[in-house]
Amino acid sequence: MSAVNAPYIDSAAAAGPGRTPRVWVPAEAGENRLALAAIADGLLAFFVALALAQRVFHASAGIAEFAPVFVPCLLGVSFANHVVGTLVFRGSLAKLLFGMRVLRWKDGRRPRPWQTLLRWLFGYFVIVAQFLLEGASVGQACGLRTVRRRDERQWAQP
């Protein structure tokens, strides 16, 4: 296990028996960076799903036949990017592009599969809520936190 995958434990904090050491987790990435990554991920999912739907869609059919093909493609691409990509690479394509990672906010380790799935589903509800309420964010949803790679690497070095 490399130092980046391990939690950042302050061994000096565990001074006695029965005391648990404090775990340091990097601060959350800024809202602007998160918003840019969300927009980039949305555009990526839209255009890749559009390309996939075009491969299976017949040009002679109308929009009524295109939508049932496009929507599952969109959800599948989004799932692959946000859930599978986060499990494998610790972030979606846009998060990695903007220098961020997703980790568990309690101990700084890799996210669990169910956490990434719930975060992905929660994101759809937050998108709707953002139109109704100001300031809603997926930031620390489902026990996960998005941090800058630079902040994470700073504490991973001995």
VEXDREN-2710 file (C-alpha; in Angstrom, 1 decimal):
% VEXDREN-2710
k/r/px/py/pz
1/MET/0.0/0.0/0.0
2/SER/1.5/3.3/-1.0
3/ALA/1.5/6.4/1.2
4/VAL/-1.1/8.1/-1.0
5/ASN/-3.7/5.4/-0.4
6/ALA/-3.1/5.3/3.3
7/PRO/-4.8/7.6/5.8
8/TYR/-2.7/10.4/7.1
9/ILE/-2.3/9.4/10.7
10/ASP/-0.8/11.8/13.3
11/SER/1.0/9.2/15.5
12/ALA/1.7/11.9/18.1
13/ALA/-2.0/12.3/18.7
14/ALA/-2.3/8.8/20.0
15/ALA/-0.5/9.4/23.3
16/GLY/-2.1/6.6/25.4
17/PRO/-3.7/3.2/25.3
18/GLY/-7.3/3.2/24.1
19/ARG/-6.9/6.6/22.3
20/THR/-7.3/6.6/18.6
21/PRO/-4.9/8.6/16.5
22/ARG/-6.2/11.7/14.6
23/VAL/-6.5/11.3/10.9
24/TRP/-5.7/14.2/8.7
25/VAL/-7.8/14.6/5.5
26/PRO/-7.0/17.4/3.0
27/ALA/-9.4/20.3/2.8
28/GLU/-12.2/20.2/0.3
29/ALA/-11.5/21.6/-3.2
30/GLY/-13.1/25.0/-4.0
31/GLU/-16.6/25.4/-5.3
32/ASN/-15.4/27.0/-8.5
33/ARG/-13.1/24.0/-9.3
34/LEU/-16.0/21.6/-8.5
35/ALA/-18.4/23.5/-10.7
36/LEU/-16.0/23.5/-13.6
37/ALA/-15.4/19.7/-13.2
38/ALA/-19.2/19.1/-13.0
39/ILE/-19.8/21.1/-16.2
40/ALA/-16.9/19.3/-18.0
41/ASP/-18.2/15.9/-16.9
42/GLY/-21.7/16.8/-18.0
43/LEU/-20.5/17.9/-21.5
44/LEU/-18.4/14.8/-21.8
45/ALA/-21.3/12.5/-20.9
46/PHE/-23.6/14.3/-23.3
47/PHE/-21.3/14.1/-26.3
48/VAL/-20.1/10.6/-25.7
49/ALA/-23.7/9.4/-25.2
50/LEU/-24.7/11.3/-28.3
51/ALA/-22.0/9.5/-30.3
52/LEU/-23.0/6.1/-28.9
53/ALA/-26.7/6.7/-29.6
54/GLN/-25.9/7.7/-33.2
55/ARG/-24.2/4.3/-33.7
56/VAL/-27.4/2.4/-32.8
57/PHE/-30.0/4.9/-34.0
58/HIS/-31.4/4.7/-37.5
59/ALA/-31.3/8.1/-39.3
60/SER/-34.8/7.6/-40.8
61/ALA/-36.5/7.5/-37.4
62/GLY/-37.6/10.7/-35.5
63/ILE/-36.9/12.2/-32.1
64/ALA/-39.5/9.9/-30.5
65/GLU/-37.4/6.9/-31.3
66/PHE/-34.1/8.7/-30.5
67/ALA/-34.8/9.6/-26.9
68/PRO/-35.2/6.0/-25.6
69/VAL/-31.8/5.2/-27.1
70/PHE/-30.1/8.4/-26.0
71/VAL/-31.1/8.5/-22.3
72/PRO/-29.8/5.0/-21.4
73/CYS/-26.5/5.9/-23.2
74/LEU/-26.3/9.1/-21.2
75/LEU/-26.9/7.3/-17.9
76/GLY/-24.4/4.6/-18.8
77/VAL/-21.6/7.0/-19.7
78/SER/-22.3/9.0/-16.6
79/PHE/-22.2/5.9/-14.5
80/ALA/-18.9/4.7/-16.0
81/ASN/-17.3/8.1/-15.5
82/HIS/-18.5/8.8/-12.0
83/VAL/-18.7/5.4/-10.4
84/VAL/-16.3/3.1/-12.2
85/GLY/-13.8/6.0/-12.9
86/THR/-13.8/7.1/-9.2
87/LEU/-13.2/3.5/-8.0
88/VAL/-10.4/2.9/-10.4
89/PHE/-8.7/6.3/-10.8
90/ARG/-10.0/8.1/-7.6
91/GLY/-11.9/10.6/-9.7
92/SER/-14.0/11.2/-12.8
93/LEU/-12.2/12.3/-16.0
94/ALA/-12.9/16.0/-15.4
95/LYS/-11.9/15.8/-11.7
96/LEU/-8.5/14.3/-12.7
97/LEU/-8.2/17.0/-15.5
98/PHE/-8.7/19.7/-12.9
99/GLY/-6.3/18.1/-10.4
100/MET/-8.8/16.7/-7.9
101/ARG/-9.3/13.3/-6.3
102/VAL/-12.2/11.8/-4.4
103/LEU/-11.6/10.1/-1.1
104/ARG/-13.4/9.2/2.1
105/TRP/-13.6/12.3/4.3
106/LYS/-13.3/10.3/7.6
107/ASP/-10.0/8.6/6.9
108/GLY/-8.7/9.7/3.5
109/ARG/-8.8/6.2/1.9
110/ARG/-10.2/5.1/-1.4
111/PRO/-14.0/5.4/-1.7
112/ARG/-16.1/2.3/-1.4
113/PRO/-18.3/1.1/-4.3
114/TRP/-21.6/1.8/-2.6
115/GLN/-20.4/5.3/-1.6
116/THR/-19.6/6.2/-5.2
117/LEU/-22.9/4.8/-6.4
118/LEU/-24.9/6.8/-3.8
119/ARG/-22.9/9.9/-4.6
120/TRP/-23.7/9.5/-8.3
121/LEU/-27.4/9.1/-7.6
122/PHE/-27.3/12.0/-5.0
123/GLY/-25.8/14.2/-7.7
124/TYR/-28.9/14.1/-9.8
125/PHE/-31.1/15.2/-6.9
126/VAL/-28.6/18.1/-6.1
127/ILE/-28.7/19.3/-9.7
128/VAL/-32.5/19.7/-9.4
129/ALA/-32.1/21.3/-5.9
130/GLN/-29.5/23.8/-7.2
131/PHE/-32.2/25.3/-9.4
132/LEU/-34.5/25.7/-6.4
133/LEU/-32.0/26.5/-3.6
134/GLU/-28.8/28.3/-3.8
135/GLY/-25.6/26.8/-2.5
136/ALA/-26.4/23.1/-2.7
137/SER/-23.4/21.0/-3.5
138/VAL/-22.3/17.4/-3.9
139/GLY/-19.1/18.3/-2.0
140/GLN/-19.1/15.9/0.9
141/ALA/-22.1/13.7/-0.1
142/CYS/-22.2/10.1/1.1
143/GLY/-19.0/10.3/3.2
144/LEU/-16.7/11.3/0.3
145/ARG/-14.7/14.5/-0.2
146/THR/-13.2/15.9/-3.4
147/VAL/-9.7/17.4/-2.7
148/ARG/-6.9/18.9/-4.7
149/ARG/-4.2/16.4/-5.6
150/ARG/-1.6/18.9/-4.6
151/ASP/-3.0/19.1/-1.0
152/GLU/-3.1/15.3/-0.8
153/ARG/0.5/14.8/-2.0
154/GLN/1.8/17.5/0.4
155/TRP/0.9/15.2/3.4
156/ALA/1.8/11.9/1.7
157/GLN/5.5/12.8/1.6
158/PRO/7.6/11.7/4.6
END
